[in-house]
Amino acid sequence: MPIAVDIDVMLARRKMSVGELADRVGITPANLAVLKNGRAKAVRFATLDALCEVLECQPGDLLRWEAEDAEDG
C-alpha cells in the first residue's frame, strides 16, 4: 500500500509504549497494532486527532505516501 504509517517512529521519539498510547488515545492495543502495522483500511479523523494530540505531532509525522514499484507494467 502506498501509505506508510510511522507511529513506531513517534512512539520511540516520545519514549512511549503501545499500551500507554492506546490508553491515552482511547482505542484498544489490538486496534492500534492494526493501524501501526499498516493493515488498517481507514482511520477516523477523531483517532488521528487523538494520536496527534497525545504524541504532540502533525498527521504528516504519522502518515506518508510512498510510490508503488513501477515494475508491474
N, C-alpha and C positions, 0 to 999 in steps of 0.2 A: 504494500500500500504506500502511496506517495506521501502520506502524512506520518511523520515521525514524532513520537512522544518522548519528551525529555524530563519526565517527572523525577526519574532517578538522579539526574544531574542536580536538580534543585534540592532534592532531599539530602544529597551529600553536602551541598553548599550550606544548607541550614542545619546540618548535623541532626536530622530528624528521622525517626523510624517510620516505616509504612503504617504501623499500627497507630502511632501518635497522629500522623497526618489524617488517617481515616477518621479517628475520633474527633479531631478538631474540625474536619470538613463536614462530618455527619453522614458518611457513607460507610458501607461495610469494607473491611480489608479485602474481601474477595472481589468486590466491585472495583476497588481501587487497583487491585492487581490486574484485572482485565483492562482497565484504562492504561495503566503504566506500561503494560507489555504490548500495547498496540493492537489488542484484539477487539476493542470496542468499535461498534459500528457508528456510534454517535456519542456526543457529550452534551449535557444540558448546560445552557448558559449559567444557570444558578450554581451548578457544580464547578464550572470553570471559574466563576466569580469567587466562590469559596476557596478554591485551590490557590488562586492568585492572592487573595487576602491573607490566608494563612502562611503562604510561602513568601509573601511580600515581593511579588514579581508581576510581570506582564504576561498576557496569553502567549505572546511570541517566545517567551522563555520556556514554555511548556510544550508548544506545538510548532512544528516547522514542516515545510513542504520539501520533498526530495523528488527529483525527476526519476522516473522509472527507466530501467535499462532499455536502450533502443535496439537491442539485438533481436527482438521478435519480428522484425519486418524488414 
